[in-house]
Amino acid sequence: MLRVWLAVLLLAVSGSAVAVERVVSLAPSLTEIVVELGSADLLVGVLDAGERPTELKDLPSVGRYGQLDMERLLSLKPNLLLLWPGSVGPAQREQLKRLNIPTYVAEPHNLEQLTAQIEAIATQLGRPERGVTLAADLRQKLGSLRQRYHRDQPLQVFYQVWDRPLYTVGGGQIISDALEVCGARNVFADLTLPAPQVSVEAVLQRNPEVILAGDQAQLDAWKAWPQVTAVARGQLLLVTDKGLERPSGQMIEATAKLCQIIAPDR
């Protein structure tokens, strides 16, 4: 009787009758979260995009962004999929639904959602205590950053993703929240698309105080418009840390670096 009671208790805690032992991650950010939770041993396959964590270099690939190898995925017999919707095309997402493999979908729009999803992923992996510990640490760091970089009047920032055509981030994209942590405001926060295309004229009209980009040549191109406050003040700032593009635990440290770039005096 005692054994039965213990089994029921464990089932209630884990939320699943089947122990998660074979996980396939369908986004680099989700792969990073699994590693940050000390649970890389559960991964049997990953979707590739850029460099992998060193400990996963020999792990099987199930394709690349937008090109999921369904046959390879099925051969790995996963009993949990971690999915970021943008990493898999709509048709293949429908295929995944029909497979009835337990799936956790993560698409955080701000840093608080990110920390909550880290906890949720840890629970999915059957290691909830690791998620609680990591999320608490990340929330403490976020709180410190918000307090340190708070401004009564946020800096107006244009975050450039690409130049031809000109792309930025919308208000629902997690990078917008990282800017807010740093005491700044995305000048295109009113746009709902994650990565909207904008015109040079629209940027000039919104007159940002700071322009951020990942390429120096893209920044230098703005010097053709000296009437822009960011250009006049020499606030064309280079952001080289790609961690802002991967919403995992490391994004908090990437946000700290972003804050230092925007407001080094603080």
N, C-alpha and C positions, 0 to 999 in steps of 0.2 A: 504494500500500500504506500509506504514511504517513497519507494522508487517511482511509482506512478505520480505522486504529488510533486516530486522534484522535476519529473519530465514536463508536467503541466506548467510548473513555474518557469522553467527554462524556455518553454515555448512562448509564454507570455512576454518574457523579457526580450527574446530575440525577434518576435513578431513573425517567425517563419518556422515551418516544420522541417525545412531542409536547410542544413548548414551550408552557407555560401563557401565554396571551395574553388570555383572556377569562374573568374571574373574577366570579362572583356571590356576594356575602356574604349569608347568611341570619340574621345577628344583628348588632346594633349593636356589640357588643364585638369581634366578629371583623372588622368593618369598621374599627374603630379600630386593631386590630393591623396590618392591611394598611397603613394610613396611617402608623403608627409605624415600620413597616419601609421607609418611603419607596417604597412600591409601589402607590400610588393609581392610577397610570397603567394598571394591569392590570384595575381594576374596571370592569365594564360595567353592573352593576346591584346594588342593595342592598335588603334588607328594612328598612322604616322602623319606628322607634319612638323618638319624641322628636327632638331636634335632631340634624342631621348635622354632620360636620366641614365647615368652610367650603368646602374644595376640592371637595367632592362634592355641592354643592347642586343642580347641574343633572343629576346622574346619574339614569337611569331607576329607578323604583321597581318592585319585584316583589311589592308587597303590604305588609301589616303583620303583627304578631305573630298567629299562628294563622290568618291569612287570606292564604295564598300565592296569587298570580296565576300559575297554571301556564302559561297561554298566553303571558303577557308574558315569563316566564322563558325559555321555549323559543325565543321570537323573538330573544332576545339571543345565542343559540348559545354558551353557556358551555362551556369545556372544563375548568373546575374550580368546584365548589361548596364553600363553607365553611359548615358547618352546626353550630349549637347545637341539640340535639334539642328543647329546650323551646320553640323559636321557631316550630316547625311542628307541626301536629297529626299524630297517628298515621297517619291515612288518607293524608294527603299525603306523609308520610315514605315510606310504602310505594310511592306513585306515583313518587317520586324514585328509589327503588331500581331500579324497572323501567326507568327511562330510561337506566341504565348510564352516566351522566355521572360522571366521577371526582369523588369527594366526600371531603373531610376533615371528620371529626366531632370537635368540641372540646367537652368538658364538664369543665373542671378543678374538682377538689374542694379543692385547696389551692394556695397560692401557688407552691410548687415545681413542681407540675404545670403551672401557668400559664406559668412561664418555659420549661419544656420544650416546651410546645405552641407557644409563640411561635417557638422554634427550628424546630419541625417545620413550621409554616406557612411560614416563610421558605424551607425546603427545597422544599415543595410549589410555591411561587411561582418556584422556580429561582434564588433569591437567598440561599443558605444563609449566606453570610458576614455578611449583615445580621442574621440571627437570632442568630448566635453573639455578635456584638458587643452587641446589645441585651440578650440574656439575661444575659450576663456582668455588664453594668452593673446590671441589676435584681437579680441575686443578691447583688452587693456591697452594694447599698442595703438589701436585706432582712436580710443578715447584721448590718449596723450597727444596724438597728432592733431586732433580736432581742437583741443584746448590750446596747444602751442601756436597754431597757425590761424586761429579764428580772426576774422576781420568784421567789423560792423558794416563796412562797405566792401563786399567781395570784389576782387580784381576781375575784370572782364577779359576772358581768355578765348582765343580761337585755337582749337586743337586740330592741326592738319594731319590727316591720315595719308593723303596722296595728292599729287598736284595736277596730273593730266589723265582724266579730268580731276577736278578739285573735290576731294571728299573730306568730311569731318565726322564727328560722332554726335548722335542725337541725345536728347535728355534722358531717355530710358536706357542708354548704354552705360555700363558700369564705370567707364572712364570718367563720365560726367560726375559721378559721385566721388571718385578719387579727387577730382578738381575741387569739389566742395570741401572735402576734408582739408585741403590745402588753403582754404580761405579764398577760393576763386569760384567763378561761375562761367560755365560754357555759354558763349554768346549765341549758340544755336540750340540751347536746352529746350526751346519750344518745339523743336522738330521731333517727330515720333519715331522715324526710322532709325535703326541702330547706326547705319553709316550713310547718311544722306549726301547726295551730290549737291554742291552749292556753287554759286558764281563768285568771281572776284568782286563784282559789284555789290553782292550781298555782304561780303566781308567788310568792304569799305564802308558800307552803310552802317554796320553795327560797330565799327571803329574799336576793335579790341585794344586793351592796354598791354596785352601780352600775346605773342604768337608762338606756339609750340609746334615743332616738327621733328621728325627723326632723321632728316637729311639737311646738311648745311646749305647745299645748293638751293633747296626749296625755300629755306629761310631767306637766303640772300636775294631771291627773286622779289621779295616783298619790298626791298629798298627802292623799287621803282615807284612806290606810293608813299612818299615822305609825309603826306598829310595824315597817315594813320598813326594814332597815338603810340602803338607798340614800336613802330619804325622810328618815330621822332625821339622816343626815350631809349632806343637801343635794346628793346625787350623782345628780341628775336632769339628764342632760347631752344637749344638742341636737347632732345630727349632720346638717349641712345638705349636705355634699358627697355627691352622688349617684354619685361615682366608685366607691364600694364595691359598687355594684350592677352594674357592668360589668367583668367580668374581662378586662381588657386591660393593657398595660404601665402605663397611668396609674393602675391600682389600687394600685401600690406607693406612689405619692405620696399617694393617698387614705388608705392605711393609715398613713402617717406622720402625716397630719393627725388620724386617729382616735387614734393613740397620744398626741398632744399634748393632745387633749381628755380622755382617760382619766387621763393622768399628766402634767400640766403641770409638775410639780416636777422631772421628769427631762429 
